[in-house]
Amino acid sequence: MAIRIVRFGTPRQPGEGPRLGTVRRPPRGVRKEDWGRRDYFDVWLPELAPSAPAVGWALAEPWTDERWARYARVYRGEMAEPAATHLIATLALMSRTTDFAIGCYCPDPARCHRSLLRDLLVEAGAVIAPDDVREPASST
């Protein structure tokens, strides 16, 4: 059993399990009842998404290593709040007994909060799918 880290809108992998939408906003122009069918997510969990101000700042300019490091600090700070910490611990525990996926829409996993969330889940003891390959996010 494990968590897969995915890009929403991509085809599901066999045995992937349900997708949890760890994004600030649902997909534009897609009806709620079609989210899962169109390979976005089955359940929306925006509590693990970066805040609206963090997303706005992130989208305002192209990434540099310095901007990414700042964004990573902001996101990790948001995820240190009790509600997010409890959700992360819950998902880490669930990963030991069930398959599911989390993700985002961003094309580059190395510059997406899903890579940071992946790291937070690992730190909380989550089991990550062995075929989860990604470019490591720079934290500097």
Backbone hydrogen bonds, N-H to C=O, Kabsch-Sander energy under -0.5 kcal/mol:
donor,donor_aa,acceptor,acceptor_aa,energy
3,I,127,V,-2.4
4,R,100,F,-2.2
6,V,4,R,-0.6
6,V,102,I,-2.8
8,F,6,V,-0.6
8,F,104,C,-3.0
9,G,39,D,-3.3
10,T,7,R,-1.6
16,E,13,Q,-1.9
20,L,101,A,-3.1
21,G,19,R,-0.5
21,G,43,V,-3.8
22,T,20,L,-1.3
22,T,103,G,-0.6
23,V,21,G,-1.1
30,V,27,P,-1.3
31,R,29,G,-0.5
34,D,31,R,-2.3
35,W,31,R,-0.6
35,W,32,K,-1.3
38,R,34,D,-2.3
39,D,36,G,-1.9
40,Y,35,W,-2.7
42,D,19,R,-2.2
43,V,19,R,-1.7
45,L,21,G,-2.7
45,L,43,V,-0.5
48,L,45,L,-1.7
49,A,46,P,-1.9
55,V,51,S,-2.6
56,G,52,A,-2.8
57,W,53,P,-2.4
58,A,54,A,-2.5
59,L,55,V,-2.3
60,A,56,G,-0.7
60,A,57,W,-0.9
61,E,57,W,-0.5
68,W,64,T,-2.6
69,A,65,D,-2.3
70,R,66,E,-2.0
71,Y,67,R,-2.7
72,A,68,W,-3.0
73,R,69,A,-2.0
74,V,70,R,-2.4
75,Y,71,Y,-3.0
76,R,72,A,-2.7
77,G,73,R,-2.1
78,E,74,V,-2.3
79,M,75,Y,-2.5
80,A,76,R,-0.6
80,A,77,G,-0.7
81,E,78,E,-1.3
85,T,81,E,-2.6
86,H,82,P,-2.5
87,L,83,A,-1.9
88,I,84,A,-2.7
89,A,85,T,-2.3
90,T,86,H,-2.3
91,L,87,L,-2.7
92,A,88,I,-2.5
93,L,89,A,-2.3
94,M,90,T,-2.7
95,S,91,L,-2.0
96,R,93,L,-1.5
97,T,94,M,-2.0
98,T,94,M,-1.7
100,F,2,A,-1.7
101,A,18,P,-2.8
102,I,4,R,-2.4
103,G,20,L,-0.8
104,C,6,V,-1.3
111,R,108,D,-1.5
112,C,109,P,-1.0
115,S,112,C,-1.6
116,L,112,C,-0.9
117,L,113,H,-3.1
118,R,114,R,-2.2
119,D,115,S,-1.9
120,L,116,L,-2.3
121,L,117,L,-2.6
122,V,118,R,-2.5
123,E,119,D,-2.6
124,A,120,L,-1.4
125,G,122,V,-1.9
126,A,121,L,-2.8
128,I,126,A,-0.6
129,A,3,I,-3.1
132,D,129,A,-2.0
133,V,131,D,-1.2
